[in-house]
Amino acid sequence: MATMIRRTTCSLFLFLSIACFCSAQNAPIALTGTVLTPSGVVENGTVLFQNGKIVAVGEKISLPANTRTIDTHGILVPGFIDLHNHLTWNVFPRWKPMEEFGSRYDWQQKSIYKVLMDGPHHQLVAEGYECDMERYAEVKAVSEGETSVVGGTHQDCGPRLARNLDFDPRLGGAPSAPVVYNVFPFQMSEEELASARGALDHGGALLIHVAEGAPNDASAAREFAMLKGRGLLRKGVSVIHGVALKPDDLREMAIAETGLIWSPRSNLELYGGTANVAAAKAAGVEMAIAPDWSPTGSDGTLAELNFAATWNAGQTPPVFTDRELVEMATRNAARLAGMEHTLGSLAPGYAADILVLRPHQQPAGKDAYWSAVHSDARDVALVTIGGEVIYGDGSVISEFKTAPAMDHATVCGTVKELSFRAGSEKRETFESVETRLDRALSEWSRHLAPLAECSQ
């Protein structure tokens, strides 16, 4: 949205901070509930994990003698993977421009955008609030069930709450195969382009904003030809937005194994339309879903899934099943990031990135996937990243006898517990960061956005 974000080498400080955050977990833990596995729903299932990795998943699995078993009474989902966000912008409340635009270049030139969004953002960053902005955005992300994100700052902001896939060493990936996230790909220098191609050559991923605008906007549509001209129609590349892409473009993407990252709410708010996902699905394009940013998109992936489910129900016939929507935020996103063997599934050998949702009363013929896409932030009962307790309801977290001291976060009137200070030298509370950001924003006639907007 504002500045191009690219991968940089992680500093030793960041690595050590994360190492503290991911402390050794000795005793195995078993979470029970309704489990969404790669093969479908397991109604009375168990996820067993130890030392940050899932050991076993199923209805009847053998548990070691020293296992701590926690009955979540909920739905266990792989942690959501957000491949399209602009984290520092998520401190801003919703921006309602009251008009639709032809392309992103149109609204970025509007005076009202510069006054309400771009100017204050630039000043807050200049005044040293960037790390606070990112830390708040990561709390927002985990409160929406996200365990992995892209689009963050590359400053050493201390321990990370979520996996920042574009520069996070916790997965132990090869430096030559990173996730590269780029907002303005056609402004990449030749050096940056060569670096991105090198990452792709070694199994990395390149996530780029292309064809962002109204469905029939000529300038946005032209970017597909520019994409091909730069040699970026290839495996490992994923197009973010793609609203102006035509069916023929999508067929070319499928052949080239180029992915699509769909952000329906922001597309509809800004451009009055969204990507032709029906044509993309028919062509066989791999698709993920992501919230973009909270000013015009969703507060996080859970809210974006809820919006997508509502949009989908209005299509004749519906484009996606509930299961396909959930997999767009989990398995599909992991594949587009080149991390399909470590993230995005509740299966042995995968990272213990787990989201537990409170169950809903399901209509006849619906299952746990329906509940997942109709949940909101109040329904998030637990989030673990690498087996570490990060966020959730106190009643669930108290079952983890080794959970760290927790802060509190209020989401739509519901108090949640949050591991905000783990590994931090400052030991600063989440409340103090909220207060500081709200005070800084008030100097620009703005106020800090809530963690989530929930209907009553």
C-alpha positions as CSV (number, residue, x, y, z in Angstrom):
1,M,0.0,0.0,0.0
2,A,2.7,2.6,0.8
3,T,6.3,1.4,0.7
4,M,7.8,-1.6,-1.0
5,I,8.7,-4.2,1.5
6,R,11.5,-6.6,0.7
7,R,13.3,-9.3,2.6
8,T,16.5,-8.4,4.5
9,T,18.9,-10.6,6.5
10,C,17.7,-11.2,10.0
11,S,19.9,-9.8,12.7
12,L,21.4,-11.9,15.5
13,F,19.3,-9.9,17.9
14,L,16.1,-10.9,16.2
15,F,17.2,-14.5,16.1
16,L,18.1,-14.6,19.8
17,S,14.8,-12.9,20.7
18,I,12.8,-15.5,18.8
19,A,14.9,-18.3,20.3
20,C,13.8,-17.0,23.8
21,F,10.2,-16.8,22.6
22,C,10.3,-20.4,21.4
23,S,11.5,-22.0,24.6
24,A,12.0,-25.7,24.8
25,Q,8.7,-27.6,25.4
26,N,9.5,-30.9,27.1
27,A,6.2,-32.6,28.1
28,P,3.9,-33.6,25.2
29,I,0.5,-31.9,25.1
30,A,-2.7,-33.3,23.6
31,L,-5.6,-31.0,22.5
32,T,-8.9,-32.7,22.0
33,G,-11.9,-31.5,20.1
34,T,-13.2,-31.5,16.5
35,V,-10.1,-31.5,14.3
36,L,-9.9,-30.3,10.7
37,T,-7.3,-32.6,9.2
38,P,-6.0,-32.8,5.6
39,S,-8.4,-35.6,5.0
40,G,-11.4,-33.8,6.6
41,V,-13.3,-33.5,9.9
42,V,-12.5,-35.8,12.8
43,E,-15.3,-35.2,15.3
44,N,-13.6,-36.6,18.4
45,G,-10.0,-36.0,17.5
46,T,-6.7,-35.4,19.2
47,V,-3.7,-33.3,18.2
48,L,-0.5,-34.4,20.0
49,F,2.5,-32.1,19.9
50,Q,5.9,-31.8,21.6
51,N,8.9,-29.5,21.2
52,G,7.0,-27.3,18.7
53,K,6.0,-30.1,16.3
54,I,2.8,-32.1,15.8
55,V,3.5,-35.8,16.6
56,A,0.2,-37.4,15.9
57,V,-3.4,-36.5,14.8
58,G,-6.5,-38.7,14.8
59,E,-9.4,-40.1,16.6
60,K,-7.6,-42.9,18.5
61,I,-3.9,-42.2,19.0
62,S,-1.5,-43.5,21.5
63,L,-0.4,-40.9,24.1
64,P,2.9,-41.0,26.1
65,A,2.5,-41.5,29.8
66,N,3.5,-38.0,30.7
67,T,1.1,-36.3,28.2
68,R,-1.0,-33.4,29.5
69,T,-4.4,-33.7,27.8
70,I,-6.6,-30.6,27.4
71,D,-10.2,-30.9,26.2
72,T,-10.8,-27.7,24.3
73,H,-14.5,-28.5,23.6
74,G,-13.8,-26.6,20.3
75,I,-12.8,-26.9,16.7
76,L,-9.0,-27.3,16.0
77,V,-7.9,-25.6,12.8
78,P,-4.4,-25.0,11.4
79,G,-3.2,-21.5,12.2
80,F,-4.2,-19.1,9.5
81,I,-1.5,-17.9,7.1
82,D,-1.9,-14.3,6.0
83,L,0.0,-13.7,2.7
84,H,-1.3,-10.2,2.1
85,N,-1.1,-7.5,4.7
86,H,0.4,-4.1,5.5
87,L,0.8,-4.4,9.2
88,T,1.8,-0.9,10.4
89,W,-1.4,0.5,8.7
90,N,-3.7,-1.6,10.9
91,V,-3.6,0.9,13.8
92,F,-5.9,3.1,11.7
93,P,-9.7,2.9,12.0
94,R,-11.7,2.1,8.9
95,W,-11.3,4.5,6.0
96,K,-14.5,5.1,4.1
97,P,-13.7,7.0,0.9
98,M,-17.4,7.2,-0.2
99,E,-16.4,6.4,-3.8
100,E,-15.1,3.6,-6.0
101,F,-11.8,3.9,-7.8
102,G,-10.4,2.7,-11.1
103,S,-7.1,1.5,-9.6
104,R,-4.9,1.8,-6.6
105,Y,-3.0,4.7,-8.2
106,D,-6.3,6.8,-8.1
107,W,-7.0,6.7,-4.4
108,Q,-3.4,7.1,-3.4
109,Q,-3.5,10.5,-5.1
110,K,-6.6,11.7,-3.3
111,S,-6.2,14.5,-0.8
112,I,-8.5,12.8,1.8
113,Y,-6.3,9.7,1.7
114,K,-3.2,11.8,2.3
115,V,-4.8,13.7,5.2
116,L,-6.4,10.7,7.0
117,M,-4.0,7.9,6.2
118,D,-0.7,8.6,4.4
119,G,0.4,11.7,6.2
120,P,-0.3,10.4,9.7
121,H,1.4,7.1,8.9
122,H,4.5,8.8,7.6
123,Q,4.7,11.0,10.7
124,L,4.2,8.1,13.1
125,V,7.0,6.1,11.5
126,A,9.2,9.2,11.5
127,E,8.6,9.7,15.2
128,G,9.7,6.2,16.0
129,Y,6.3,4.4,16.5
130,E,6.9,1.8,13.8
131,C,7.6,-1.1,16.1
132,D,4.7,-0.2,18.3
133,M,2.5,-0.1,15.2
134,E,3.7,-3.5,14.1
135,R,3.4,-5.1,17.6
136,Y,-0.2,-3.9,17.8
137,A,-0.9,-5.3,14.3
138,E,0.5,-8.6,15.3
139,V,-1.9,-8.8,18.3
140,K,-4.7,-8.0,15.9
141,A,-3.5,-10.8,13.6
142,V,-3.3,-13.5,16.3
143,S,-6.7,-12.4,17.7
144,E,-8.1,-13.3,14.3
145,G,-6.5,-16.8,14.3
146,E,-3.4,-15.9,12.3
147,T,-0.1,-17.6,13.2
148,S,1.9,-16.5,10.1
149,V,2.0,-13.1,8.4
150,V,3.8,-11.1,5.7
151,G,4.1,-7.4,5.2
152,G,5.9,-6.3,8.4
153,T,8.7,-4.0,9.0
154,H,12.2,-5.3,8.9
155,Q,13.4,-3.3,11.9
156,D,14.6,-5.2,15.0
157,C,11.4,-4.6,17.0
158,G,12.2,-7.4,19.5
159,P,10.4,-10.7,19.8
160,R,7.7,-11.4,17.3
161,L,4.2,-12.5,18.2
162,A,3.5,-14.2,14.9
163,R,5.7,-15.9,12.3
164,N,6.8,-13.1,9.9
165,L,7.4,-15.3,6.8
166,D,9.3,-12.8,4.8
167,F,12.1,-12.7,7.3
168,D,11.4,-15.1,10.2
169,P,14.2,-17.7,10.9
170,R,12.0,-19.9,13.1
171,L,11.2,-22.3,10.3
172,G,14.9,-22.9,9.5
173,G,14.4,-22.3,5.7
174,A,17.4,-21.9,3.4
175,P,18.4,-18.2,3.0
176,S,18.3,-18.7,-0.7
177,A,14.6,-19.6,-0.7
178,P,12.8,-16.7,1.1
179,V,9.3,-15.4,0.9
180,V,9.7,-12.0,-0.9
181,Y,6.7,-9.6,-0.5
182,N,6.6,-6.7,-2.9
183,V,3.9,-4.0,-3.2
184,F,5.2,-2.3,-6.4
185,P,6.8,-5.1,-8.5
186,F,7.2,-3.0,-11.6
187,Q,9.4,-0.5,-9.7
188,M,11.8,-3.2,-8.7
189,S,15.4,-2.5,-9.6
190,E,17.3,-5.0,-11.7
191,E,19.2,-6.0,-8.6
192,E,16.0,-6.6,-6.7
193,L,14.5,-8.5,-9.6
194,A,17.6,-10.7,-9.8
195,S,17.4,-11.4,-6.1
196,A,13.7,-12.3,-6.4
197,R,14.4,-14.6,-9.4
198,G,17.2,-16.3,-7.4
199,A,14.8,-17.0,-4.5
200,L,12.3,-18.5,-7.0
201,D,15.0,-20.6,-8.5
202,H,15.7,-22.1,-5.1
203,G,12.0,-22.9,-4.2
204,G,11.2,-19.5,-2.6
205,A,8.1,-17.4,-3.2
206,L,7.4,-14.0,-4.6
207,L,4.1,-12.3,-3.6
208,I,3.3,-9.2,-5.7
209,H,0.5,-6.7,-6.1
210,V,-0.7,-6.9,-9.7
211,A,-3.9,-5.7,-11.5
212,E,-5.3,-4.0,-8.5
213,G,-8.2,-2.0,-9.6
214,A,-11.7,-2.2,-11.0
215,P,-12.5,-5.3,-13.0
216,N,-12.6,-3.3,-16.3
217,D,-9.8,-0.8,-15.5
218,A,-7.4,-0.7,-18.5
219,S,-4.4,0.5,-16.5
220,A,-4.8,-2.3,-13.9
221,A,-5.3,-4.9,-16.6
222,R,-2.2,-3.8,-18.5
223,E,-0.1,-5.0,-15.5
224,F,-0.5,-8.6,-16.5
225,A,1.5,-7.9,-19.7
226,M,4.1,-6.1,-17.6
227,L,4.2,-9.2,-15.3
228,K,5.0,-11.4,-18.3
229,G,7.5,-8.9,-19.7
230,R,9.5,-9.0,-16.5
231,G,9.6,-12.8,-16.6
232,L,7.5,-13.2,-13.5
233,L,4.7,-15.5,-14.9
234,R,6.2,-18.6,-13.3
235,K,5.9,-21.1,-10.5
236,G,6.5,-19.6,-7.0
237,V,5.0,-16.2,-8.0
238,S,1.6,-15.3,-6.6
239,V,-0.5,-12.3,-7.8
240,I,-2.1,-10.3,-5.0
241,H,-5.5,-8.8,-5.9
242,G,-5.7,-9.6,-9.7
243,V,-9.1,-7.9,-9.9
244,A,-8.6,-6.8,-13.5
245,L,-7.4,-10.2,-14.8
246,K,-9.3,-11.7,-17.6
247,P,-10.2,-15.5,-18.0
248,D,-7.4,-15.9,-20.6
249,D,-4.9,-14.3,-18.1
250,L,-6.0,-16.7,-15.4
251,R,-5.6,-19.7,-17.7
252,E,-2.1,-18.6,-18.5
253,M,-1.4,-18.3,-14.7
254,A,-2.7,-21.8,-14.2
255,I,-0.4,-23.2,-16.9
256,A,2.6,-21.3,-15.4
257,E,1.6,-22.4,-11.8
258,T,1.3,-18.8,-10.7
259,G,-0.9,-18.3,-7.7
260,L,-3.6,-15.8,-6.8
261,I,-4.2,-14.2,-3.4
262,W,-7.8,-13.0,-3.0
263,S,-8.8,-10.1,-0.8
264,P,-12.5,-9.7,-1.5
265,R,-13.6,-7.1,1.1
266,S,-10.9,-4.5,0.3
267,N,-11.5,-5.0,-3.5
268,L,-15.2,-4.4,-3.2
269,E,-14.8,-1.5,-0.8
270,L,-12.3,0.3,-3.1
271,Y,-13.2,-0.9,-6.6
272,G,-16.7,-2.2,-6.5
273,G,-15.7,-5.6,-7.7
274,T,-13.3,-8.4,-6.9
275,A,-11.2,-11.0,-8.8
276,N,-12.9,-13.4,-11.1
277,V,-12.3,-16.3,-8.7
278,A,-14.9,-18.5,-10.4
279,A,-12.8,-18.3,-13.6
280,A,-9.6,-18.8,-11.6
281,K,-11.0,-21.9,-10.0
282,A,-12.2,-23.3,-13.3
283,A,-8.8,-22.7,-14.8
284,G,-7.1,-24.5,-11.9
285,V,-5.3,-21.5,-10.3
286,E,-4.1,-22.1,-6.8
287,M,-5.7,-19.5,-4.5
288,A,-5.3,-18.2,-1.0
289,I,-7.3,-15.6,0.9
290,A,-6.0,-12.7,2.9
291,P,-7.4,-9.5,4.5
292,D,-5.1,-6.9,2.9
293,W,-5.3,-4.2,5.7
294,S,-8.0,-3.3,8.2
295,P,-8.7,0.3,6.9
296,T,-10.6,-1.1,3.9
297,G,-10.2,-4.8,4.2
298,S,-10.8,-7.0,7.2
299,D,-9.3,-6.9,10.7
300,G,-7.8,-10.3,10.0
301,T,-8.2,-13.7,8.3
302,L,-11.1,-14.9,10.4
303,A,-13.1,-11.7,9.5
304,E,-12.1,-12.1,5.8
305,L,-13.3,-15.7,5.8
306,N,-16.6,-14.5,7.3
307,F,-16.9,-11.8,4.6
308,A,-16.0,-14.3,1.8
309,A,-18.6,-16.8,3.1
310,T,-21.2,-14.1,2.9
311,W,-20.1,-13.1,-0.6
312,N,-20.0,-16.7,-1.7
313,A,-23.5,-17.4,-0.5
314,G,-24.7,-14.7,-2.8
315,Q,-23.2,-16.3,-5.9
316,T,-25.3,-18.5,-8.2
317,P,-24.1,-21.2,-7.8
318,P,-21.7,-20.6,-4.9
319,V,-18.0,-20.6,-6.1
320,F,-16.5,-22.3,-3.0
321,T,-17.4,-24.9,-0.4
322,D,-16.8,-23.9,3.3
323,R,-13.9,-26.4,3.3
324,E,-12.3,-24.7,0.3
325,L,-12.5,-21.3,2.0
326,V,-10.7,-22.7,5.1
327,E,-8.1,-24.3,3.0
328,M,-7.4,-21.0,1.2
329,A,-6.3,-19.6,4.5
330,T,-4.3,-22.7,5.5
331,R,-3.0,-25.4,3.1
332,N,-3.2,-23.3,-0.1
333,A,-1.5,-20.4,1.5
334,A,1.3,-22.6,2.8
335,R,1.8,-24.0,-0.7
336,L,2.0,-20.5,-2.2
337,A,4.6,-19.6,0.4
338,G,6.6,-22.7,-0.5
339,M,6.0,-24.0,3.1
340,E,3.5,-26.8,2.4
341,H,5.6,-29.3,4.3
342,T,5.9,-27.3,7.5
343,L,2.8,-25.1,7.8
344,G,-0.9,-25.1,7.0
345,S,-2.0,-28.6,8.1
346,L,-2.6,-30.4,11.4
347,A,-0.5,-33.4,10.5
348,P,2.6,-35.2,11.9
349,G,5.8,-33.3,11.4
350,Y,4.1,-29.9,10.9
351,A,4.7,-26.9,13.2
352,A,2.2,-26.9,16.1
353,D,0.5,-23.7,14.9
354,I,-3.0,-24.3,16.1
355,L,-6.2,-22.3,16.3
356,V,-9.1,-23.4,18.5
357,L,-12.5,-21.9,17.8
358,R,-15.6,-22.2,20.0
359,P,-18.2,-24.3,18.1
360,H,-21.4,-22.9,16.7
361,Q,-24.8,-24.3,16.4
362,Q,-24.6,-25.7,12.9
363,P,-27.6,-25.7,10.5
364,A,-28.7,-29.1,9.1
365,G,-26.2,-30.4,6.6
366,K,-23.3,-28.1,7.8
367,D,-20.1,-29.2,9.5
368,A,-17.2,-27.7,11.4
369,Y,-15.9,-25.9,8.2
370,W,-19.1,-23.9,8.2
371,S,-18.5,-23.0,11.9
372,A,-15.0,-21.9,11.1
373,V,-16.0,-19.5,8.3
374,H,-18.9,-18.1,10.4
375,S,-16.8,-17.4,13.5
376,D,-15.5,-14.0,14.7
377,A,-12.7,-12.9,16.9
378,R,-14.8,-13.6,20.1
379,D,-14.8,-17.3,19.2
380,V,-11.0,-17.6,19.2
381,A,-10.4,-19.8,22.3
382,L,-6.7,-20.6,21.8
383,V,-3.7,-19.8,19.5
384,T,-0.4,-21.7,19.7
385,I,2.6,-21.0,17.5
386,G,5.2,-23.7,17.5
387,G,3.4,-25.2,20.5
388,E,3.8,-22.0,22.5
389,V,0.6,-20.5,24.0
390,I,0.2,-17.1,22.5
391,Y,-3.4,-16.0,22.9
392,G,-6.9,-17.2,23.9
393,D,-9.5,-17.6,26.7
394,G,-8.2,-17.8,30.2
395,S,-10.2,-21.0,30.9
396,V,-8.3,-22.8,28.2
397,I,-4.9,-21.2,28.8
398,S,-5.0,-22.1,32.5
399,E,-4.9,-25.8,31.5
400,F,-1.3,-25.2,30.2
401,K,0.6,-25.3,33.5
402,T,3.7,-23.9,31.8
403,A,2.0,-20.9,30.1
404,P,3.9,-17.6,30.6
405,A,2.6,-14.6,32.5
406,M,-0.2,-13.2,30.3
407,D,-1.4,-9.7,29.4
408,H,-5.0,-8.9,28.7
409,A,-6.6,-7.8,25.4
410,T,-10.3,-6.8,25.0
411,V,-11.9,-7.9,21.7
412,C,-15.5,-6.8,21.2
413,G,-16.1,-6.7,24.9
414,T,-14.5,-10.1,25.5
415,V,-11.3,-10.3,27.6
416,K,-8.6,-12.5,26.2
417,E,-5.2,-13.5,27.5
418,L,-2.1,-12.6,25.5
419,S,1.6,-13.6,25.7
420,F,2.8,-10.1,24.8
421,R,5.9,-9.8,27.0
422,A,7.5,-13.2,26.5
423,G,11.2,-12.7,25.6
424,S,11.0,-8.9,25.9
425,E,13.7,-7.0,27.7
426,K,11.4,-4.1,28.3
427,R,8.6,-6.2,29.8
428,E,6.2,-3.6,28.5
429,T,2.5,-4.3,28.8
430,F,0.1,-4.4,25.8
431,E,-2.0,-1.8,27.5
432,S,0.9,0.7,27.6
433,V,1.5,0.2,23.8
434,E,-2.2,0.8,23.1
435,T,-2.2,3.9,25.2
436,R,0.9,5.3,23.6
437,L,-0.4,4.7,20.0
438,D,-3.8,6.2,20.8
439,R,-2.1,9.3,22.2
440,A,0.2,9.6,19.1
441,L,-2.8,9.1,16.7
442,S,-4.9,11.7,18.6
443,E,-2.3,14.3,17.6
444,W,-3.4,13.6,14.0
445,S,-7.1,13.7,14.8
446,R,-7.3,9.9,14.7
447,H,-7.8,7.2,17.3
448,L,-6.4,3.7,17.6
449,A,-8.5,1.2,15.7
450,P,-10.1,-1.6,17.8
451,L,-8.6,-5.1,17.5
452,A,-11.8,-6.2,15.8
453,E,-15.1,-5.0,14.7
454,C,-17.7,-7.5,15.8
455,S,-21.5,-7.4,15.2
456,Q,-23.6,-7.6,18.3
